[in-house]
């Protein structure tokens, strides 16, 4: 898919203020328009089907479903759909899990706006985008230059990583939020 006039973007984030901020950035970017917004995965699945966006921008922390599972689902149902994860998780392990789930890019919410705009452009052109720091670590790991360790989170399953993240945030098994 190319950057053409009026690429349609669906924003999926459980935080209304974050959705508003992303919408403002998208409206201020040439060739992009917001076609819809969803606050949870259930609503987003229906909007993907009815609105037929070119790009879905999604957070990993959704109120009704783990973000990684949502990414897997919409990518399986819509193989041509481009997905960009915009997450508060500034960790290459989360980026790797998102890419494996089918996302075409991963941007941390604390990165500069230009990184976000570059991610929009690359993902819509059919490329994969991750920050330079994340890509360097992923490449180093893939060519075996990383020291082997016995206790790393890099080899956890998606669900194990989700539980590990919840524990790190002091949440119990009864927590209703679904980050990652």
C-alpha positions as CSV (number, residue, x, y, z in Angstrom):
1,X,0.0,0.0,0.0
2,X,1.4,3.5,-0.8
3,X,1.1,6.8,0.9
4,X,-1.8,8.2,-1.2
5,X,-4.2,10.9,-0.5
6,X,-6.5,10.2,2.4
7,X,-5.2,7.0,3.9
8,X,-7.9,6.1,6.4
9,X,-6.7,5.5,10.0
10,X,-8.6,3.8,12.8
11,X,-7.3,4.6,16.3
12,X,-7.8,1.9,19.0
13,X,-6.8,3.0,22.5
14,X,-8.6,2.7,25.9
15,X,-7.6,6.2,26.9
16,X,-9.8,9.0,25.4
17,X,-7.1,11.7,25.9
18,X,-4.6,9.5,24.0
19,X,-7.1,8.9,21.2
20,X,-7.6,12.7,20.9
21,X,-3.9,13.3,20.8
22,X,-3.3,10.7,18.1
23,X,-6.2,12.0,16.1
24,X,-4.7,15.5,16.2
25,X,-1.3,14.2,15.0
26,X,-3.0,12.2,12.2
27,X,-5.1,15.2,11.1
28,X,-1.9,17.3,11.0
29,X,-0.1,14.8,8.8
30,X,-0.4,14.9,5.0
31,X,-2.2,12.0,3.3
32,X,-3.9,10.8,6.5
33,X,-7.4,11.0,7.8
34,X,-9.0,9.6,10.9
35,X,-11.9,7.4,9.8
36,X,-12.8,6.2,13.3
37,X,-11.9,5.7,17.0
38,X,-12.5,2.8,19.3
39,X,-11.9,2.5,23.1
40,X,-11.8,-1.3,23.2
41,X,-11.1,-4.4,21.1
42,X,-14.7,-5.4,20.7
43,X,-15.7,-2.0,19.2
44,X,-12.6,-2.0,17.1
45,X,-13.3,-5.3,15.4
46,X,-16.7,-4.0,14.2
47,X,-15.1,-0.7,13.0
48,X,-12.4,-2.5,11.0
49,X,-15.1,-4.5,9.2
50,X,-17.4,-1.5,8.5
51,X,-14.9,1.3,7.9
52,X,-12.2,-0.7,6.0
53,X,-9.3,1.5,7.3
54,X,-5.9,1.4,5.6
55,X,-4.1,1.5,8.9
56,X,-5.1,0.6,12.5
57,X,-3.1,2.4,15.2
58,X,-3.5,0.3,18.4
59,X,-2.3,0.4,22.0
60,X,-1.3,-2.8,23.7
61,X,-3.3,-2.0,26.9
62,X,-7.0,-2.4,26.0
63,X,-9.7,-2.6,28.7
64,X,-11.4,-5.8,27.3
65,X,-8.7,-7.8,25.7
66,X,-4.9,-8.2,25.6
67,X,-3.5,-6.0,22.8
68,X,-1.3,-8.7,21.3
69,X,-4.3,-11.0,21.0
70,X,-6.3,-8.2,19.3
71,X,-3.4,-7.6,16.8
72,X,-3.3,-11.4,16.0
73,X,-7.0,-11.5,15.5
74,X,-7.4,-8.5,13.2
75,X,-4.3,-9.5,11.2
76,X,-5.6,-13.0,10.7
77,X,-9.1,-11.7,9.6
78,X,-7.6,-8.9,7.4
79,X,-4.3,-10.0,6.0
80,X,-3.8,-6.8,3.9
81,X,-4.6,-4.4,6.8
82,X,-1.6,-2.5,8.1
83,X,-1.2,-2.3,11.9
84,X,0.9,0.1,14.0
85,X,1.3,-0.4,17.7
86,X,1.8,2.8,19.7
87,X,2.5,1.7,23.3
88,X,3.7,3.0,26.6
89,X,5.9,-0.2,26.8
90,X,9.4,1.0,25.9
91,X,10.8,-2.5,25.7
92,X,12.0,-4.4,22.7
93,X,10.5,-7.6,24.0
94,X,7.0,-6.1,23.7
95,X,7.9,-4.8,20.2
96,X,9.1,-8.3,19.2
97,X,5.8,-9.9,20.4
98,X,3.8,-7.2,18.6
99,X,5.6,-7.8,15.3
100,X,5.3,-11.6,15.7
101,X,1.5,-11.1,16.2
102,X,1.3,-9.3,12.8
103,X,1.9,-5.6,13.6
104,X,3.9,-3.8,10.9
105,X,5.4,-1.3,13.3
106,X,5.9,-0.4,16.9
107,X,6.4,3.1,18.4
108,X,6.7,4.0,22.0
109,X,4.5,6.8,23.3
110,X,7.5,8.7,24.6
111,X,9.1,9.0,21.2
112,X,9.1,12.3,19.2
113,X,6.2,13.1,16.9
114,X,8.5,12.8,13.9
115,X,9.1,9.1,14.8
116,X,5.4,8.5,14.8
117,X,4.9,10.3,11.5
118,X,7.8,8.2,10.0
119,X,6.1,5.1,11.3
120,X,2.8,6.0,9.6
121,X,4.7,6.6,6.3
122,X,6.8,3.4,6.4
123,X,4.0,1.1,7.5
124,X,1.6,2.5,4.8
125,X,4.3,1.9,2.2
126,X,4.5,-1.7,3.2
127,X,7.6,-1.5,5.3
128,X,8.1,-2.5,9.0
129,X,9.0,0.3,11.4
130,X,10.6,0.0,14.9
131,X,12.8,2.6,16.5
132,X,16.5,2.4,15.9
133,X,17.2,1.3,19.4
134,X,14.7,-1.5,19.2
135,X,15.8,-2.7,15.7
136,X,19.5,-2.8,16.8
137,X,18.6,-5.0,19.8
138,X,16.3,-7.3,17.7
139,X,18.9,-7.7,15.0
140,X,21.7,-8.4,17.5
141,X,19.6,-11.0,19.1
142,X,18.7,-12.6,15.8
143,X,22.3,-13.1,14.8
144,X,23.3,-14.6,18.1
145,X,25.5,-11.7,19.4
146,X,23.6,-11.4,22.6
147,X,24.9,-13.1,25.7
148,X,22.9,-16.1,26.7
149,X,21.2,-15.7,30.0
150,X,19.3,-18.1,32.2
151,X,16.6,-15.6,33.3
152,X,15.4,-13.5,30.5
153,X,11.9,-12.4,29.5
154,X,12.7,-12.5,25.8
155,X,11.7,-16.1,25.5
156,X,8.3,-15.9,27.3
157,X,5.1,-16.6,25.5
158,X,2.7,-13.7,24.8
159,X,0.5,-14.8,27.8
160,X,3.6,-15.2,30.1
161,X,4.8,-11.8,29.2
162,X,1.3,-10.3,29.8
163,X,1.3,-11.9,33.3
164,X,4.8,-10.8,34.0
165,X,3.9,-7.2,33.0
166,X,0.8,-7.2,35.3
167,X,2.9,-8.4,38.2
168,X,5.4,-5.7,37.5
169,X,2.6,-3.1,37.8
170,X,1.4,-4.7,41.1
171,X,-1.8,-6.2,39.6
172,X,-3.4,-9.5,40.6
173,X,-5.2,-12.1,38.5
174,X,-8.4,-10.3,39.3
175,X,-7.4,-7.1,37.5
176,X,-9.7,-6.4,34.6
177,X,-7.3,-4.4,32.4
178,X,-5.6,-6.3,29.5
179,X,-2.2,-4.8,28.8
180,X,-0.1,-6.4,26.1
